[in-house]
Amino acid sequence: MEKQTISVQELSTQLGISLPKAYELVKTPGFPVIRIGTRILIPVDAFKEWLVINSANV
């Protein structure tokens, strides 16, 4: 079974950006996150969709 969510640390690694930059990204309005207590998780499918939509704006 594939993972449905990734952590901010995994996001940082996948995008090749620093951890502080990844935390800045997850605070961006419209970025897909799930907050469970203090934990921040990123739904993989929603992230892929967000990436496609926002890469067109670059």
Summary of the structure (lengths in Angstrom):
residues: 58
radius of gyration: 11.1
end to end distance: 33.1
largest distance: 33.1
contacts: 128
relative contact order: 0.20
helix: 48%
strand: 19%
